[in-house]
Amino acid sequence: MPSVTYISATGGETAVVGFAGDSVMETAVRNGVPGIVAECGGSLSCATCHVFVCADSVFPAMEDLEDDMLDGTAVDREVNSRLSCQLKLLDADIRVTTPETQV
Amino acid sequence: MTGTGASAHVAAQARGTLIIGACQAGVQLASSLREQGDTEPIVLVGEEPHAPYQRPPLSKAFLKGEATADSLTFRTHEFYAEHHIELVTRERIVAIERDATGGVATAESGRRFEFARLALTTGAVPRQIPFDGSELEGITYLRTATDAALLEQRLAGAHDVVVVGGGFIGLEVAAGARAAGKTVTVLEASPRLVGRAVSETTSAFYLAAHRRRGTRVILNAQVVRFLGEHDRVTAVELGSGDVIKADVVLIGVGVIARTELAEQLGLAVDNGIVVDASALCSDGLTVAAGDCANLPNPSLTPGGIERLRLESVQNAVEQAKVAAATLLGRPAEYSTVPWFWSDQADLKLQIAGLSGGHDQIVLRGDPDSEKFSVLYYRAGQLIAADCVNRPLDFIAVRAMLHSGQHLPSDRAADLSLPLKKLFLPAVPVLIGK
């Protein structure tokens, strides 16, 4: 099972075990990881599950709606920004950084 | 003393917090107490058989078979264990007594829960309509995962689906059933759809959009009774004399806040449990949050309705955080930009702000293109927006309402520029010396 490591804006790390098929957002919320709000529960409506994906973690390219929503995150997007509700876990371990704030 | 296991241990000490209602607000309140440093026992008690789960997908993904109560759970069992939150399911609290130092709540089963602090996140129940034939099999309401499982099962074998109530829940279910090939009729008693939440422009759009997708929508529809054979519903009879065939009827005509426990405690109740901006009830001891609470309007924009109930995920989450702080003796004032969403077929509606009391509307985009926003102004100031398939407008308006920036109404319709390029600073600030 893949391990997901969430690195907070201040550098603190939380590692949890995820399940293939679940999203990085769901894995965080179910385990109470701070830093990911996800008000809309993954329906691409709120842009409050913004993460920065670390270089060693690879996901499929984003679709247009996610790209649009990333323009409205509370902390400005960067080249490695994604909405974690759209990042499905496979078998590989994943590392993401969460922004200072989501709302 | 009665009770079993860990809860008897907690109760015997009469310490800690009892949260009644294992829902979005209840889970958030428990989590926030721990995040804010509370180390006292926390018991979260709910009457449903499931661990707390997300409700919004029940009228959407759940009915398509893409979600279950398990897949929608908020937290793992390990989370509750690690954070020492005792989750109690299948217990319905029927009586509470309390004084300033604490009290005891008793479940229908007789099990007792003692507490030092009390939070009510009791939610709401669907408004029932008492027509002849309401007891027929096939007539359903939708609030819980159990309701959704029953509805999913009934929809599977249905050909004709009738939805009573043209609000968000009804239209979401109607859109799903229509997409699955059913013959769908929506009966709305008022002259327009979603009248409680959006403007006439947005209502007219949804009427046209659902009709385009093959759903029959009857406005000003007066349901007279449900007809059945062998105890199963077969049709709905209208005041006009029309009889609409139905294998399944979903009734979605709003909800009523659950206030019976608050009333028992002698708390002020008026369309919900009356709370102040810190989520504190009229006894100055108990807190309430989520769908059950009647709260001062938390909008950052000035003006508008004074008090209201907010039925939304965002309110459940944010008000619960404030309620947790209040229980810990650190009351904060709840203020926010209320927001809502509804997914119907491929139409994503996002609403930022409360549009009540608007005196001007600006249409941004063409409703016939199914991509447009309705911007609401009051006294020249933007107060809210309904955004259909325009997520960027939604995000921009929400951010603007948070920051208090200004969006001139004469420029807001200009589609050549993204909304966020049109913002101006709020009010010029003059700094005198």
Interface residues (C-beta under 8 A of the other chain):
Chain A: V29 R30 N31 G32 P34 V37 E39 C40 G41 S43 L44 S45 C46 A47 L65 D68 M69 D71 G72 A74 V103
Chain B: S31 E35 Q54 P56 P57 K60 L72 T73 F74 R75 T76 E78 F79 H83 V313 Q314 V317 W339 W341 D343 K348 Q350 P391 L392 F394 I395 A396 R398 A399 H402 P418 K420
